[in-house]
Amino acid sequence: MTILKPRGLPDKQNRETHPLLLQRRFSSLENFPASVYHMGAAARSGGAATRPTVERTRGMENTAETAEGGFDVGERLRMVRENHGLSQRGLAVKAGVTHSLISLIEKNKVSPSVASLKKILEAIAYPLTDFFALTLPPVDQIFYRADELTPLSANGVTLLQVGDAKSHSVQVFHEFYEPGADTGETMLAHEAEEGGVVVAGELELTVGNQTRILRRGDAFLFDSRLPHRFRNVGTERCEVVSAVTPPYL
């Protein structure tokens, strides 16, 4: 008879340091040993434990080097944040931490203590156990179903990102603009080039001092360093397929 092991639980040799099991043994995550957290996280992914960490300001985070092939806290936090439609600054405000801390964690420049990570995730009601169990998309994935696209939404604008933009030199979106949706009066500008095709509806695009209303089949291509703005001026939902290089979100 085959005995099924609950999903997410480690093999016997890794049970002593696995975060999901250690969490049950400590009444408060504030008492959860940071050194064990790093060692257990690496063990879960099959990588080596990270080096011992040095506590920094007020215990909020530890300096650490991410072990090659180890548990990627930064990438997981970025995925969770983007799935909630938040910028780094937006998540920082909700969690009551600095913008720079979120940025450094996502870049794996610092490794957060369990208490710090718990505080950030609680701000968006995301369970710590789900965070550790999160599966990252494979870098070599070629085909994506519609439900595998990563949603980024704000103010009536929904961007469905294809794959992991950090692993590629181009970022591809399936975009939707509700009637009246607008990227904002503050014009966008970033180091990139972008282009796209309107699939349905109407889209007003302003680039520099030029404004044009684009309809189904119309397209655009421009230097993203020029101030630009997208707005749905029609009465129906607007649909666009676009690409930008290098990725900027």
C-alpha positions as CSV (number, residue, x, y, z in Angstrom):
1,M,0.0,0.0,0.0
2,T,1.3,3.4,-0.9
3,I,1.3,6.0,1.9
4,L,0.7,9.5,0.6
5,K,2.6,12.3,2.2
6,P,0.7,15.6,2.8
7,R,1.7,18.2,0.1
8,G,4.4,20.6,1.2
9,L,5.9,18.4,4.0
10,P,9.6,17.5,3.7
11,D,11.3,14.2,3.7
12,K,12.3,12.8,7.1
13,Q,15.8,14.1,7.0
14,N,14.7,17.7,6.5
15,R,11.9,17.7,9.1
16,E,14.0,19.3,11.9
17,T,14.6,22.4,9.9
18,H,11.6,22.8,7.7
19,P,9.8,26.2,8.2
20,L,6.3,24.7,7.9
21,L,6.9,22.3,10.8
22,L,9.0,24.6,12.9
23,Q,6.3,27.2,12.7
24,R,4.0,24.7,14.6
25,R,6.6,24.2,17.3
26,F,7.0,27.9,18.2
27,S,4.1,29.8,19.8
28,S,5.2,33.0,18.2
29,L,7.0,33.6,14.9
30,E,8.8,36.4,16.7
31,N,10.6,33.7,18.6
32,F,11.3,31.7,15.5
33,P,15.1,31.4,15.1
34,A,16.2,33.4,12.1
35,S,19.2,31.1,11.5
36,V,17.0,28.0,11.5
37,Y,14.6,29.8,9.1
38,H,17.4,30.3,6.5
39,M,18.7,26.8,6.9
40,G,15.3,25.2,6.7
41,A,14.2,27.3,3.7
42,A,17.3,26.2,1.8
43,A,16.7,22.6,2.8
44,R,13.2,22.7,1.5
45,S,14.4,23.6,-2.0
46,G,17.2,21.1,-1.9
47,G,19.9,23.8,-1.8
48,A,22.6,24.4,0.8
49,A,21.9,26.4,3.8
50,T,22.7,30.1,3.6
51,R,25.6,31.5,5.5
52,P,24.9,32.7,9.1
53,T,23.3,36.1,9.0
54,V,24.0,39.3,10.9
55,E,21.1,41.1,12.5
56,R,20.5,44.6,11.3
57,T,18.4,47.6,12.3
58,R,15.8,46.7,15.0
59,G,15.7,43.1,13.9
60,M,13.7,43.8,10.7
61,E,16.1,42.0,8.3
62,N,19.4,40.2,8.1
63,T,22.1,40.6,5.6
64,A,22.5,37.4,3.7
65,E,23.8,35.8,0.5
66,T,21.2,33.7,-1.3
67,A,22.5,30.2,-1.8
68,E,22.6,29.3,-5.5
69,G,19.6,27.2,-6.2
70,G,18.3,27.9,-2.7
71,F,14.9,29.2,-1.5
72,D,14.1,32.4,-3.4
73,V,12.3,34.7,-0.9
74,G,12.7,37.7,-3.2
75,E,11.1,36.2,-6.3
76,R,8.2,34.8,-4.2
77,L,7.5,38.1,-2.6
78,R,7.5,39.8,-6.0
79,M,5.0,37.3,-7.4
80,V,2.7,37.7,-4.4
81,R,2.9,41.5,-4.5
82,E,2.2,41.7,-8.3
83,N,-0.7,39.2,-8.0
84,H,-2.3,41.7,-5.5
85,G,-1.8,44.5,-7.9
86,L,0.6,46.4,-5.7
87,S,3.8,48.4,-6.4
88,Q,6.7,48.0,-4.0
89,R,5.8,51.3,-2.5
90,G,2.2,50.3,-2.1
91,L,3.1,47.1,-0.3
92,A,5.5,49.0,2.0
93,V,2.7,51.4,3.0
94,K,0.3,48.6,3.8
95,A,2.9,46.7,5.8
96,G,4.3,49.8,7.6
97,V,7.8,49.2,6.4
98,T,10.2,51.2,4.1
99,H,10.0,51.0,0.4
100,S,13.7,50.2,0.3
101,L,13.2,47.1,2.5
102,I,10.7,45.7,0.0
103,S,13.1,46.4,-2.8
104,L,16.1,44.9,-1.1
105,I,14.1,41.7,-0.2
106,E,12.9,41.2,-3.8
107,K,16.4,41.6,-5.1
108,N,17.6,39.1,-2.4
109,K,20.0,41.8,-1.1
110,V,18.7,41.2,2.4
111,S,16.9,38.2,3.9
112,P,14.0,39.1,6.2
113,S,13.5,37.6,9.6
114,V,10.4,35.4,9.9
115,A,8.7,38.1,12.0
116,S,9.4,40.7,9.3
117,L,8.2,38.5,6.5
118,K,5.0,37.6,8.5
119,K,4.3,41.3,9.1
120,I,4.6,42.1,5.3
121,L,2.4,39.1,4.3
122,E,-0.3,39.9,6.9
123,A,-0.7,43.3,5.4
124,I,-2.2,41.6,2.3
125,A,-3.8,38.6,4.2
126,Y,-1.4,36.1,2.6
127,P,-0.6,33.1,4.8
128,L,3.0,32.4,5.6
129,T,2.5,28.7,4.9
130,D,1.2,29.5,1.4
131,F,4.2,31.6,0.8
132,F,6.6,28.8,1.5
133,A,4.5,26.4,-0.6
134,L,4.4,28.7,-3.6
135,T,5.6,27.2,-6.8
136,L,7.6,29.4,-9.1
137,P,7.0,29.1,-12.8
138,P,9.8,27.3,-14.7
139,V,12.1,29.7,-16.5
140,D,12.1,27.5,-19.6
141,Q,8.3,27.4,-20.0
142,I,7.3,28.2,-23.6
143,F,3.5,27.9,-23.7
144,Y,1.0,29.5,-21.2
145,R,-2.7,28.9,-20.7
146,A,-4.8,31.9,-20.1
147,D,-5.1,31.1,-16.4
148,E,-1.3,31.0,-16.1
149,L,-0.8,34.7,-16.9
150,T,0.2,36.9,-14.0
151,P,-2.5,39.7,-13.4
152,L,-1.4,43.2,-12.6
153,S,-4.4,45.5,-12.0
154,A,-5.0,49.1,-10.9
155,N,-7.7,51.7,-11.6
156,G,-9.6,49.7,-14.1
157,V,-6.5,48.7,-16.1
158,T,-5.6,45.0,-16.1
159,L,-2.3,43.7,-17.4
160,L,-1.9,40.0,-17.8
161,Q,1.8,39.3,-18.0
162,V,3.2,36.3,-20.0
163,G,5.7,34.4,-17.9
164,D,8.4,35.8,-15.7
165,A,9.7,39.1,-17.1
166,K,12.8,39.0,-14.9
167,S,14.0,36.0,-16.8
168,H,13.6,37.5,-20.3
169,S,14.6,40.7,-22.1
170,V,11.0,41.4,-23.2
171,Q,7.8,41.8,-21.3
172,V,4.5,40.7,-23.0
173,F,1.0,41.8,-21.9
174,H,-2.6,41.0,-22.7
175,E,-4.2,44.3,-21.6
176,F,-7.7,45.3,-20.7
177,Y,-9.0,48.9,-20.1
178,E,-12.5,49.4,-18.7
179,P,-14.5,52.4,-20.0
180,G,-12.9,55.5,-18.6
181,A,-9.8,53.6,-17.3
182,D,-6.7,55.8,-17.4
183,T,-3.0,55.2,-16.5
184,G,-3.2,58.6,-14.8
185,E,-2.6,62.3,-15.4
186,T,1.0,61.8,-14.4
187,M,2.6,60.7,-17.6
188,L,4.6,57.4,-17.7
189,A,8.2,57.4,-18.8
190,H,10.9,54.7,-18.5
191,E,13.9,53.3,-20.2
192,A,12.4,51.0,-22.8
193,E,10.6,50.7,-26.2
194,E,7.1,49.4,-26.5
195,G,4.5,48.5,-29.1
196,G,1.1,46.9,-29.4
197,V,-2.0,46.3,-31.3
198,V,-5.6,47.2,-30.3
199,V,-7.7,44.0,-30.5
200,A,-11.0,45.6,-29.5
201,G,-12.5,48.9,-28.4
202,E,-10.9,52.3,-28.5
203,L,-7.7,53.5,-26.8
204,E,-6.5,57.1,-26.6
205,L,-2.7,57.2,-26.6
206,T,-0.7,60.3,-25.9
207,V,3.1,60.2,-26.6
208,G,4.9,63.4,-26.0
209,N,2.8,66.1,-27.6
210,Q,1.0,63.7,-30.0
211,T,-2.4,62.2,-29.2
212,R,-4.3,59.6,-31.3
213,I,-7.4,57.5,-30.8
214,L,-6.7,53.9,-31.8
215,R,-9.3,51.4,-32.8
216,R,-9.4,47.7,-33.6
217,G,-6.4,46.7,-35.8
218,D,-4.6,50.0,-35.1
219,A,-1.1,49.7,-33.6
220,F,1.6,51.8,-31.8
221,L,5.4,51.7,-31.4
222,F,7.4,54.3,-29.6
223,D,10.4,55.2,-27.3
224,S,9.1,54.7,-23.8
225,R,11.4,57.5,-22.5
226,L,8.9,59.9,-24.0
227,P,6.1,60.8,-21.6
228,H,3.0,58.7,-22.4
229,R,-0.5,57.9,-21.2
230,F,-3.2,55.3,-22.1
231,R,-6.9,56.0,-21.7
232,N,-10.1,54.2,-22.8
233,V,-12.3,57.0,-24.2
234,G,-14.9,54.6,-25.5
235,T,-18.0,53.0,-24.0
236,E,-16.8,49.4,-24.3
237,R,-13.9,47.5,-22.8
238,C,-10.6,48.0,-24.7
239,E,-8.3,45.0,-25.3
240,V,-4.6,45.4,-26.3
241,V,-1.7,43.0,-26.9
242,S,1.6,44.7,-26.2
243,A,5.3,44.2,-25.6
244,V,8.0,46.2,-23.9
245,T,11.8,45.8,-23.9
246,P,13.5,45.8,-21.5
247,P,10.9,44.9,-18.9
248,Y,9.9,47.8,-16.6
249,L,7.3,46.3,-14.2
